[in-house]
Structures are given as structure tokens and as C-alpha cells.
Amino acid sequence: MPNKTAKPAAKATAAKPAVAKPAAVKAPAAKPVAPKAPVAAAPAKAPVAAAKPAVKAAAPAPKVEEKKVVTQRQGFKANEFVVYPAHGVGQILAIEEQEIAGAKLELFVINFIKDKMTLRVPTAKVANVGMRKLSEPALVKKALETLKGRARVKRTMWSRRAQEYEAKINSGDIVAIAEVVRDLYRSESQPEQSYSERQLYEAALDRLSREIAVVQHSTETEAVKEIESQLAKSPRRNAKAEAAEGEGEADAEGADDADGDDTTVADEAA
């Protein structure tokens, strides 16, 4: 009997050392903690991020240089006021270079403030379109003197005269425009204008007053007053001249009706 009890005791003592073995296995678990220190190599990405902005900043540099180079072409400068025959007085905002159909073109960018319009004109075609500088003060004075002259009305149909007036307005010649203003002007004692006459008169007056205002550094309102004061000094038409004009309007009445133009009050009364 004593031998049977001794065996379990031996087994129990033998089992105890088996429990100590797992403790020895757990000790190496602390080893993976040590290699984590070298993982802190993330700062190496910083140079890559810094290199990207340097490439983006260098890209727009050539575009700024191209705009600064072109400041004058064909005798015209940026920010200068010019006269474009078909639209009147405008200001050159810039001289740009654009590529169209594989070819590079230099363009004047002209702004017409009153018309709220921007026009681009090739620098090589300035002479063809008739763009010019502002008139000299002496030429402006000549145009104002023209307004004081006697109106010259041809004995032709109104449709033909209207074409001649339009050609003068779009010619860009300040003296020719002053002639249109003089010929189409009507005082209070004269018959009223027809609708087509009034349109041409206002177009010529607008072109003339704009250029005079820019040359004399005044407002358009002041320029219009000066023009009207010069027109008031023109000699009044005598009865024969008014009768001749009335006959011309009467001859053109049929053509005006066909073209959709209005007739004057004097024609309707006749």
C-alpha cells in the first residue's frame, strides 16, 4: 500500500516541472518589440513632397514673360486711344500673341467702352482696316470750323445720299464726319428729321463727339455742347434752299417707302 501512494506523489512532482516550460517560451515574446525602432524611416518621404511644388512653380514663368515683351507694334502702344473706322474711338488694352491653325499671330486687343465690345485686330492688317491715331488738335479745330459752314445737300434720292453719309461716317475721317453732322443738322425752325436721317445724324454726332472729348480731355457731354454751339453759328438756309431740299425729299419719297424709310414732316404736309 505504501507503494501505491508514493506513485501519485511522484507523478505530481513530475507534473510541476512541465508547467515551468511555458514560462520559458513566453520570454522570447519580448524580442519582436526591439525591431520596431528602425521602422521610423517615414521621414524619407519628405524630400519627395518638397520636390513637387518646385516643378509646378516653374511652369507659368514663360507665359508671364511673353506678355511683357509685346508692348508696341506698327507705331501703336498698349493703353493708347485709337480710331477704328467701323466703330470709332477705342483703347488698346494689350498686344497678344496667339496661335491659330498652327500659325502665330500678334493681335491688338481694342476695347470700346461705350459699346461694351472688345475687338482683336491682327497687327499686320492695321493699314488695311484703316486704324489710325487720334486726330491732332489742329485737325479737330478744322472739323469744328466745318460745322459752321452752309449745309450741302445734293439733289439726289435719299437712299443714295444715305449711302454716301454712311461711307463718310465709316471712313474714320473726322472732317468727313463733321460734314455729315453739318448736312443733317436741323434747327428748331427747320423741318423735323425722318427716322433714317436722325439715325445717321446721331451716329455721326457720336463718332465726332467721342474723338473730340478724348483729344481735348473733356467729357462727351461737353464735346456735344461745343459741336452744337458751332452748328448754331452756321448761316440759316434761305427759302430757295429749303424748297430745293423739299423737292429732293419729295422725289425720294417713293424710294424711301420701298426701302422702309420714313418721310419727313414737310413731305407729308406736301
Secondary structure, DSSP 8 states (H G I E B T S, - for coil): -HHHHHHHHHHHHHHHHHHHHHHHHHGGGGGGGGGGGGG--GGGGHHHHHHHHHHHHHSSHHHHHHHHH--EETTEETT-EEEETTTEEEEEEEEEEEEETTEEEEEEEEEETTTTEEEEEEGGGHHHHT-EE---HHHHHHHHHHTTS-----SS-HHHHHHHHHHHHTT--HHHHHHHHHHH---TTS----HHHHHHHHHHHHHHHHHHHHHHT--HHHHHHHHHHHHHTS----HHHHHHHHHHHHHHHHHHHHHT----HHHHH-
